[in-house]
Each structure stands twice: as structure tokens, then as C-alpha cells.
Amino acid sequence: MIKSNSIITTSALATALLFASSAHAAPCCAGNAAAPAIISGDEQAQLSVLVSHSSVIGEVEGEGEPVFWNGDQHVVTQTVRVDGAILLSDRWQLGAMIPMVQQDVQSSGVGNTGTALGDIRLNAAYEALPEWSYSSWKPRGYVFAQLIVPTGNSVYDSTDLGMVDAAGNGFYTVALGSLLVKRWSSWDASFVPEVHYGFRRRFSEEGITVNPGVGASALLGGGWSRGAFRVGARVQPQYSAPKQTTTDAGQSMSIYQFAWNAGVDLTYMASDEWSITGSYTDQTLVGPAVNTQLSRTFALMLQRRWDR
């Protein structure tokens, strides 16, 4: 549970950064745990490298009050991700995300560290609302579909102390959603709703079958630009349905999960082709939270774009 939640948080932040667009388009930031990297500006292709540092600082059991950890517990996830997207035509595009994850877990003076490949994400997007002429209200809009491939070990596959080899969620997952972006002079706004479904999987070595079911999130963000700089803020509720677990002893159902991501971003457009973004995401600023760990994440992303 500790590892998978931390990875979800990092993925959510990484996606948020990837929507930083070029100087030719609204420099908006948006994203969520299931959304893909989407070209939302006037580029032909983009490639990003992101480095993030995420620390779990507490947890909420059931629907209770959050409990913040003391110095005896230490859970840190560091991720390096390479993400890219390319246009197939004026309105169709493909993208992919490949993460490498290092996890460090310490409890009561005993610790362990592991590095592993995370879950690979593949996506397709279609520009359903192109911005062919100016409108004071009509946004630029995309719809997307994504496949999450469980290339990383999950907590159900883990064999290492502290589950430091659990760098993925463990389930094939499909997601459907949309990205809406709009700019007014120096201001911009974005909205990214999505729903996803994780397919049932049997973990043979453990002798259990887990059905993760459905989940959803909705990110609302906005920003202000001046010259080569953009400052943005975002908030994003995330929901995961109860998981059904089946063993030889019978079936059990977990409690649903709910959390809020709130964050700020600072982007510097070095040129039309290059940008760098720093971000901070905190799950303790907005509530309530249910049955989840609470993380704080710092990230830095370098992006290269190629114009059409």
C-alpha cells in the first residue's frame, strides 16, 4: 500500500508537468494519475525527462483523522521518467511514458532500497475541439485513451524487505478522459476529467485474485504568464473503488480510497524548443482523505519540442 500510493502520486505530478506547452500556445499545466502526455500546443513532437522525489509523511486509516509519522518511519520514492508524444496527423497523436523507480523504506531503524522498472503507459489522443479561430469562451479540447501495462512489480508480487521492488500497480488498466485548455491574454485554465478501470488479475505465487475496479479523478488548474515565466496552481481529487480480494478462505472487500493533490508549478521557457519546470505537490493541504498514505512531492522536468 505505501509503495503503490507513492507511485500514483509521482505519476500524477509528472503528468501535470507534461502539459507545459510552448510559447506559441497557452502555457497550461494539467494532468492526473491516468492521463497521458498530450501535445496541446503547435508542436509536431515533444520529449520530456522528469526527476521527482516523493516522501510519504503520514496516513489515514479508513475514514479517520490523518496520522503523521515520526522519525522512525521513512518512505521515499525517486522516479526518473522519459515521456514522449508525436502527431500522426493534424488531430491524432500517440504517446508513451517509461519510468524507473527507486524506493527507500526504513522502519524502526531497519531499511532497504530497491530500483525497478515501473508501469509503462501508452496512449492515443484526438483533438476534438481544435482552435481554428479565436473565441472568448470556447476551449481547445482533446479526448484520450490510455493503456497502463503492469511492467513493474506490485505489492502482490513483492519479495524484497519493505516491498522496495514494488514499482507498479500490478493491473492492466484502461483510462478514458479529456483535456480542455483555454487562454485569455496572460491567464490560462485547464480541466482534465478521467475515469479508469483496472482488470482483475490472479497472482499465482500468492494464490490470490484481486479486482481493483474503477477509479476517477478531475484536475482543475490555472496559471499566469509574464515573459518567459509561468506560475500555476492546481487541485485534483482522486477516487479508487474498493478492491475485491479472493483467496482460498473466501472473499474480502477493502475500503475505498480518496485523496486530494494540490500543487504549484513554475515554468521557464528558455526558447520555443526548450523549457524547464519545477513543481511541488502536497496531499495534506486539502481534504478529506480516506484509506490512503499522504505524500509530498518535488519534481523537475526538462522538455524539448519540435515545431510542425
C-alpha positions as CSV (number, residue, x, y, z in Angstrom):
1,M,0.0,0.0,0.0
2,I,2.7,2.5,0.9
3,K,4.6,2.0,-2.3
4,S,1.8,1.9,-4.8
5,N,0.2,5.1,-3.4
6,S,3.6,6.9,-3.6
7,I,4.0,5.9,-7.2
8,I,0.5,7.1,-8.1
9,T,1.3,10.5,-6.5
10,T,4.5,10.8,-8.5
11,S,2.8,9.8,-11.8
12,A,0.1,12.4,-11.2
13,L,2.7,15.1,-10.8
14,A,4.7,14.0,-13.8
15,T,1.6,14.1,-16.0
16,A,0.8,17.6,-14.7
17,L,4.2,18.9,-15.7
18,L,4.0,17.4,-19.2
19,F,1.2,19.8,-20.2
20,A,3.5,22.8,-20.1
21,S,3.2,24.0,-23.7
22,S,5.3,26.1,-26.0
23,A,5.4,29.8,-26.4
24,H,3.1,29.5,-29.4
25,A,0.2,28.2,-27.4
26,A,-1.5,28.6,-24.0
27,P,1.2,27.5,-21.5
28,C,-1.2,25.4,-19.4
29,C,-0.5,22.7,-17.0
30,A,-2.9,19.8,-16.3
31,G,-2.8,16.2,-15.5
32,N,-3.8,13.2,-13.3
33,A,-2.8,9.7,-12.4
34,A,-4.2,8.2,-15.6
35,A,-3.8,11.0,-18.1
36,P,-1.2,10.6,-20.8
37,A,1.3,13.2,-22.1
38,I,-0.5,15.2,-24.8
39,I,0.8,17.8,-27.2
40,S,-1.5,20.7,-26.5
41,G,0.4,23.3,-28.4
42,D,1.6,23.7,-32.0
43,E,4.3,21.1,-31.9
44,Q,5.0,18.0,-34.1
45,A,6.6,16.1,-31.2
46,Q,7.8,16.5,-27.7
47,L,10.2,14.6,-25.4
48,S,10.5,15.1,-21.6
49,V,12.7,13.9,-18.9
50,L,11.4,14.2,-15.3
51,V,13.1,13.6,-12.0
52,S,10.9,13.5,-8.8
53,H,11.3,13.0,-5.1
54,S,8.2,11.8,-3.2
55,S,8.0,11.3,0.6
56,V,5.2,9.7,2.5
57,I,4.7,11.7,5.7
58,G,1.5,10.1,7.1
59,E,-1.6,8.0,6.5
60,V,-5.3,7.9,7.0
61,E,-6.8,4.6,8.1
62,G,-10.4,4.2,7.0
63,E,-12.3,7.5,7.3
64,G,-10.4,8.6,10.4
65,E,-8.1,11.5,11.1
66,P,-4.6,11.6,9.4
67,V,-1.7,10.3,11.5
68,F,1.6,11.9,10.7
69,W,4.7,9.7,11.0
70,N,7.6,10.3,13.3
71,G,11.3,9.8,12.5
72,D,11.1,6.0,12.9
73,Q,9.3,5.7,9.6
74,H,10.7,6.7,6.3
75,V,9.3,6.1,2.8
76,V,10.9,7.9,-0.2
77,T,10.3,7.2,-3.9
78,Q,12.6,8.7,-6.5
79,T,11.5,8.5,-10.1
80,V,13.1,9.2,-13.5
81,R,10.7,9.2,-16.4
82,V,11.1,9.6,-20.1
83,D,7.9,10.7,-21.8
84,G,7.2,11.4,-25.4
85,A,4.4,12.3,-27.8
86,I,4.2,12.6,-31.6
87,L,1.5,13.8,-34.1
88,L,0.2,11.3,-36.6
89,S,-1.9,13.9,-38.4
90,D,-3.3,17.4,-37.6
91,R,-5.6,16.0,-34.9
92,W,-4.3,12.5,-33.9
93,Q,-1.3,11.7,-31.7
94,L,0.4,8.9,-29.9
95,G,2.4,9.0,-26.6
96,A,4.2,6.8,-24.1
97,M,5.7,7.0,-20.6
98,I,8.5,4.9,-19.2
99,P,9.5,5.2,-15.5
100,M,12.4,3.9,-13.5
101,V,11.6,3.9,-9.7
102,Q,13.9,3.8,-6.7
103,Q,12.3,3.2,-3.3
104,D,13.8,3.6,0.1
105,V,11.9,2.3,3.2
106,Q,13.0,2.5,6.8
107,S,11.1,1.5,9.9
108,S,12.4,1.3,13.4
109,G,16.0,1.5,12.3
110,V,15.7,-1.3,9.6
111,G,15.8,-0.2,6.0
112,N,16.1,-1.4,2.4
113,T,16.4,0.2,-1.0
114,G,15.4,-1.1,-4.4
115,T,15.3,0.1,-8.1
116,A,13.0,-1.3,-10.7
117,L,11.1,-0.5,-13.9
118,G,7.6,1.0,-13.2
119,D,4.4,0.6,-15.3
120,I,4.6,1.7,-18.9
121,R,1.8,3.8,-20.3
122,L,0.7,4.0,-23.9
123,N,-1.9,6.5,-25.2
124,A,-3.7,7.9,-28.1
125,A,-5.4,11.3,-28.3
126,Y,-7.7,13.2,-30.7
127,E,-8.1,17.0,-30.9
128,A,-11.9,17.1,-30.7
129,L,-12.2,20.9,-30.3
130,P,-9.5,22.5,-32.5
131,E,-8.7,26.2,-32.1
132,W,-9.1,27.3,-35.7
133,S,-10.3,30.8,-34.7
134,Y,-10.4,32.9,-31.6
135,S,-13.2,32.5,-29.1
136,S,-13.6,34.3,-25.8
137,W,-15.0,31.1,-24.2
138,K,-14.5,28.0,-26.4
139,P,-11.5,25.9,-25.1
140,R,-9.1,23.8,-27.1
141,G,-10.1,20.2,-26.3
142,Y,-8.7,16.7,-26.6
143,V,-10.1,13.2,-25.8
144,F,-7.7,10.4,-24.9
145,A,-7.5,6.7,-24.2
146,Q,-4.6,5.1,-22.3
147,L,-3.4,1.7,-21.5
148,I,-1.3,1.1,-18.4
149,V,0.8,-2.1,-18.8
150,P,1.9,-3.7,-15.4
151,T,5.6,-4.0,-16.3
152,G,6.6,-3.1,-12.7
153,N,6.2,-5.5,-9.7
154,S,3.2,-4.7,-7.5
155,V,2.8,-5.2,-3.7
156,Y,1.3,-8.6,-4.5
157,D,4.5,-9.6,-6.4
158,S,7.0,-8.1,-4.0
159,T,9.7,-10.3,-2.4
160,D,12.0,-7.7,-1.0
161,L,12.1,-6.3,2.5
162,G,9.8,-3.3,2.8
163,M,8.4,-4.1,-0.7
164,V,11.0,-1.8,-2.3
165,D,10.7,-3.8,-5.5
166,A,7.0,-2.9,-5.8
167,A,7.4,-0.2,-8.5
168,G,4.0,-0.7,-10.2
169,N,0.3,-1.2,-9.5
170,G,0.1,-4.7,-10.9
171,F,-3.0,-4.4,-13.1
172,Y,-3.8,-3.8,-16.8
173,T,-5.7,-0.6,-16.7
174,V,-7.6,1.4,-19.4
175,A,-8.4,5.1,-19.0
176,L,-10.7,7.5,-20.9
177,G,-10.7,11.2,-20.4
178,S,-10.4,14.6,-21.9
179,L,-8.2,17.7,-21.7
180,L,-9.6,21.2,-22.0
181,V,-7.3,24.2,-22.1
182,K,-8.1,27.9,-22.6
183,R,-6.0,31.1,-22.5
184,W,-7.0,34.7,-22.0
185,S,-4.0,37.1,-22.6
186,S,-1.6,36.3,-19.7
187,W,-4.1,33.9,-17.9
188,D,-4.8,30.2,-18.7
189,A,-7.0,27.5,-17.3
190,S,-7.3,23.7,-17.8
191,F,-9.6,20.9,-16.8
192,V,-8.8,17.1,-17.0
193,P,-11.6,14.7,-16.0
194,E,-10.9,10.9,-16.4
195,V,-12.2,7.5,-15.5
196,H,-10.2,4.3,-15.4
197,Y,-10.8,0.6,-14.9
198,G,-8.3,-2.0,-13.6
199,F,-8.8,-5.6,-14.8
200,R,-9.0,-8.5,-12.4
201,R,-5.7,-10.4,-12.0
202,R,-4.7,-13.6,-10.3
203,F,-1.3,-13.5,-8.5
204,S,-0.4,-17.2,-8.7
205,E,2.5,-17.2,-6.3
206,E,0.4,-15.6,-3.6
207,G,-2.7,-17.6,-4.5
208,I,-5.0,-14.6,-4.5
209,T,-7.1,-12.8,-7.1
210,V,-7.6,-9.0,-6.9
211,N,-10.2,-7.0,-8.7
212,P,-9.3,-3.2,-8.5
213,G,-12.4,-2.0,-10.3
214,V,-13.0,1.6,-11.3
215,G,-11.5,5.0,-10.3
216,A,-11.7,8.6,-11.4
217,S,-10.1,12.0,-11.0
218,A,-10.7,15.6,-12.1
219,L,-7.9,18.2,-12.2
220,L,-8.6,21.9,-12.3
221,G,-5.7,24.2,-12.9
222,G,-4.8,27.7,-13.8
223,G,-1.8,30.0,-14.3
224,W,-0.4,33.4,-15.1
225,S,2.4,34.1,-17.6
226,R,4.8,37.0,-17.9
227,G,7.6,37.0,-20.4
228,A,9.4,33.6,-20.3
229,F,7.9,32.6,-17.0
230,R,4.6,30.9,-15.9
231,V,3.3,30.4,-12.4
232,G,0.5,27.9,-12.0
233,A,-1.7,26.2,-9.3
234,R,-3.8,23.1,-9.4
235,V,-6.1,20.9,-7.3
236,Q,-7.2,17.3,-8.1
237,P,-9.5,14.9,-6.2
238,Q,-8.8,11.2,-6.8
239,Y,-11.1,8.2,-6.1
240,S,-10.4,4.5,-6.2
241,A,-13.3,2.0,-5.7
242,P,-13.0,-0.8,-3.0
243,K,-10.8,-3.7,-4.1
244,Q,-12.2,-7.2,-4.0
245,T,-9.7,-9.9,-3.0
246,T,-10.4,-13.6,-3.4
247,T,-8.4,-16.4,-1.6
248,D,-9.0,-20.0,-0.7
249,A,-10.5,-18.7,2.5
250,G,-13.1,-16.6,0.7
251,Q,-13.7,-13.0,-0.4
252,S,-13.0,-9.7,1.2
253,M,-13.5,-6.1,0.2
254,S,-11.3,-3.1,1.1
255,I,-12.4,0.4,1.9
256,Y,-12.5,2.9,-1.0
257,Q,-9.6,5.4,-1.3
258,F,-9.8,9.1,-1.7
259,A,-7.2,11.8,-1.7
260,W,-6.5,15.4,-3.0
261,N,-3.5,16.5,-4.8
262,A,-2.8,20.3,-4.6
263,G,0.3,21.9,-6.1
264,V,2.1,24.8,-7.7
265,D,4.3,24.9,-10.8
266,L,7.0,27.3,-12.1
267,T,8.0,27.1,-15.8
268,Y,10.8,28.9,-17.6
269,M,10.6,29.0,-21.4
270,A,14.3,29.1,-22.4
271,S,13.2,29.1,-26.1
272,D,10.4,27.9,-28.4
273,E,12.0,24.5,-28.2
274,W,13.2,24.1,-24.6
275,S,11.5,24.6,-21.2
276,I,12.2,23.6,-17.6
277,T,9.5,23.2,-14.9
278,G,9.7,22.8,-11.2
279,S,6.7,21.6,-9.2
280,Y,5.5,20.9,-5.7
281,T,2.5,18.6,-4.9
282,D,1.1,18.1,-1.4
283,Q,-1.7,15.7,-0.3
284,T,-2.1,17.3,3.1
285,L,-3.3,20.8,2.1
286,V,-6.9,19.8,1.0
287,G,-9.2,17.1,2.4
288,P,-10.7,14.9,3.4
289,A,-8.6,11.8,2.7
290,V,-9.8,8.2,3.1
291,N,-7.7,5.0,3.5
292,T,-4.5,6.3,1.9
293,Q,-1.0,7.4,2.6
294,L,-0.2,11.2,2.3
295,S,2.8,12.3,0.3
296,R,4.7,15.5,-0.6
297,T,6.5,15.5,-4.0
298,F,9.1,17.8,-5.6
299,A,9.8,17.4,-9.3
300,L,11.9,18.9,-12.1
301,M,11.3,18.4,-15.7
302,L,13.2,19.3,-18.9
303,Q,11.2,19.3,-22.1
304,R,12.3,19.5,-25.8
305,R,9.7,20.3,-28.5
306,W,9.8,20.2,-32.3
307,D,7.5,22.5,-34.3
308,R,5.3,21.4,-37.1
